[in-house]
């Protein structure tokens, strides 16, 4: 798994703008991938980040890079709990929620719709997607709530992704790009 994949797909999370990002990484040896994730986690732990595999399928893994503290805040909101509980989750622990998400991902070929909550999407937008309402805006996710606020976030994500990729291309390390957040 290359650092380029991490920078391309996870810059908003590395910068502290977003709770989490996911991407698919190809691998030829599962042990090598695990070693790479351990290496990343040694860098990330000091920055309040974590990288874990959510699912393996053939020669690809779905990697989740996230901020545990932010995820805990997000999942403890009453709106997020309502969505999660309707999908069979218990809201008393972000770790248990991740475990339930992993089980749902591994037992189905489809993505569970509540996955947006693990990426920092507003619960209102996740609910709108689940209920198949008409969306008001499409960007990094489908927006059912406040399109003005979402568009500002989308713009900040796009700018971050460009800046981070440019800095990484110029030789800036992943450790320097990852921001420590409180």
C-alpha positions as CSV (number, residue, x, y, z in Angstrom):
1,X,0.0,0.0,0.0
2,X,1.5,3.3,-1.0
3,X,1.6,6.5,0.9
4,X,0.3,8.1,-2.2
5,X,-3.0,6.3,-1.7
6,X,-3.2,7.6,1.8
7,X,-2.5,11.2,0.8
8,X,-4.8,11.1,-2.2
9,X,-7.8,9.6,-0.3
10,X,-7.3,10.7,3.3
11,X,-5.9,14.3,3.3
12,X,-9.0,15.8,5.0
13,X,-8.6,13.3,7.8
14,X,-4.9,13.8,8.0
15,X,-5.5,17.5,8.3
16,X,-8.1,17.1,11.0
17,X,-10.9,18.4,8.8
18,X,-12.8,15.1,8.7
19,X,-13.4,12.2,11.0
20,X,-12.3,9.5,8.6
21,X,-11.7,8.3,5.1
22,X,-11.8,4.9,3.4
23,X,-10.0,3.6,0.4
24,X,-9.3,0.3,-1.3
25,X,-5.7,-0.9,-1.5
26,X,-4.4,-3.8,-3.5
27,X,-2.0,-6.3,-1.8
28,X,-0.2,-9.4,-2.7
29,X,0.6,-10.6,0.8
30,X,-1.8,-10.0,3.8
31,X,1.1,-10.1,6.2
32,X,2.9,-7.3,4.3
33,X,-0.2,-5.2,4.4
34,X,-0.5,-5.7,8.1
35,X,3.1,-4.7,8.5
36,X,2.4,-1.5,6.5
37,X,-0.6,-0.7,8.6
38,X,1.5,-1.2,11.8
39,X,4.1,1.2,10.3
40,X,1.4,3.8,9.6
41,X,-0.1,3.4,13.0
42,X,3.3,4.1,14.6
43,X,3.3,7.4,12.8
44,X,-0.4,8.1,13.3
45,X,-0.7,7.3,17.1
46,X,1.1,10.6,17.9
47,X,-1.3,12.5,15.7
48,X,-4.5,11.0,17.1
49,X,-5.1,8.9,14.0
50,X,-5.6,5.2,13.4
51,X,-5.5,2.9,10.3
52,X,-7.3,-0.4,10.2
53,X,-8.5,-2.9,7.6
54,X,-12.3,-3.1,7.5
55,X,-12.6,-5.9,4.9
56,X,-10.5,-8.1,2.7
57,X,-11.7,-9.3,-0.6
58,X,-9.5,-11.2,-3.0
59,X,-6.4,-9.1,-3.3
60,X,-7.9,-5.9,-2.0
61,X,-8.5,-4.5,1.4
62,X,-10.8,-1.7,2.5
63,X,-8.7,0.6,4.7
64,X,-10.2,3.0,7.2
65,X,-8.1,5.9,8.5
66,X,-9.8,7.8,11.2
67,X,-9.6,10.0,14.3
68,X,-10.9,7.8,17.2
69,X,-11.7,10.9,19.4
70,X,-13.7,12.6,16.7
71,X,-15.4,9.3,15.8
72,X,-16.5,8.9,19.4
73,X,-17.9,12.4,19.4
74,X,-19.7,11.9,16.1
75,X,-21.3,8.6,17.1
76,X,-22.4,9.8,20.5
77,X,-24.7,12.5,19.0
78,X,-28.4,11.6,19.6
79,X,-29.0,11.8,15.8
80,X,-26.2,9.4,15.0
81,X,-27.2,7.0,17.8
82,X,-30.8,7.0,16.4
83,X,-29.5,5.9,12.9
84,X,-27.0,3.4,14.4
85,X,-29.6,1.8,16.7
86,X,-32.0,1.4,13.8
87,X,-29.2,-0.6,12.1
88,X,-28.6,-2.9,15.1
89,X,-25.6,-1.0,16.7
90,X,-25.1,-0.2,20.3
91,X,-24.0,3.4,20.8
92,X,-22.0,2.9,24.0
93,X,-18.6,2.5,22.3
94,X,-17.1,3.7,19.1
95,X,-14.9,0.6,19.1
96,X,-17.9,-1.7,19.3
97,X,-19.6,0.2,16.5
98,X,-16.5,-0.3,14.3
99,X,-16.6,-4.0,15.2
100,X,-20.3,-4.1,14.1
101,X,-19.5,-2.2,10.9
102,X,-16.7,-4.7,10.1
103,X,-19.1,-7.6,10.6
104,X,-21.7,-6.0,8.4
105,X,-19.1,-5.3,5.7
106,X,-17.7,-8.8,5.7
107,X,-21.1,-10.4,5.6
108,X,-22.4,-8.5,2.7
109,X,-21.3,-7.4,-0.8
110,X,-23.0,-4.0,-0.3
111,X,-21.9,-1.1,1.8
112,X,-24.1,-0.5,4.8
113,X,-25.7,2.9,4.4
114,X,-24.8,4.0,7.9
115,X,-21.1,3.9,6.9
116,X,-21.3,7.7,6.3
117,X,-21.5,8.3,10.0
118,X,-18.0,6.7,10.3
119,X,-16.7,9.2,7.7
120,X,-18.1,12.3,9.5
121,X,-21.1,12.8,7.3
122,X,-24.0,14.7,9.0
123,X,-26.6,12.2,10.4
124,X,-29.3,14.2,8.6
125,X,-27.6,13.3,5.2
126,X,-27.1,9.7,6.2
127,X,-30.7,9.4,7.1
128,X,-31.8,11.1,3.9
129,X,-29.7,8.6,1.9
130,X,-31.1,5.6,3.8
131,X,-34.7,6.9,3.2
132,X,-33.9,7.5,-0.5
133,X,-35.1,11.1,-0.4
134,X,-34.2,13.6,-3.1
135,X,-30.8,15.1,-2.4
136,X,-30.1,18.8,-2.6
137,X,-26.4,18.5,-3.6
138,X,-23.9,15.8,-4.5
139,X,-20.2,16.2,-3.7
140,X,-18.1,14.0,-1.3
141,X,-21.5,12.6,-0.2
142,X,-25.2,13.2,-1.1
143,X,-26.6,16.2,0.9
144,X,-30.1,16.1,2.2
145,X,-29.8,18.8,4.8
146,X,-27.8,22.1,4.5
147,X,-26.3,22.4,1.0
148,X,-24.5,25.7,1.9
149,X,-22.6,24.2,4.8
150,X,-21.8,21.1,2.8
151,X,-20.5,23.0,-0.2
152,X,-18.1,24.9,2.1
153,X,-16.9,21.6,3.6
154,X,-16.5,20.2,0.1
155,X,-14.4,23.2,-1.0
156,X,-12.2,22.9,2.1
157,X,-11.7,19.2,1.3
158,X,-10.8,19.8,-2.3
159,X,-8.3,22.5,-1.3
160,X,-6.8,20.3,1.4
161,X,-6.4,17.4,-1.0
162,X,-4.6,19.5,-3.6
163,X,-2.3,21.2,-1.0
164,X,-1.5,17.9,0.7
165,X,-0.8,16.0,-2.6
166,X,1.4,18.9,-3.8
167,X,3.4,18.9,-0.5
168,X,3.7,15.2,-0.5
169,X,4.9,15.2,-4.2
170,X,7.6,17.8,-3.1
171,X,8.9,15.4,-0.5
172,X,7.0,16.3,2.7
173,X,6.6,13.1,4.8
174,X,3.3,11.6,5.9
175,X,4.3,12.2,9.5
176,X,4.7,16.0,8.8
177,X,1.4,16.1,6.9
178,X,-0.6,14.4,9.6
179,X,-1.8,17.1,12.1
180,X,-2.1,16.4,15.8
181,X,-5.5,17.4,17.0
182,X,-6.8,17.7,20.6
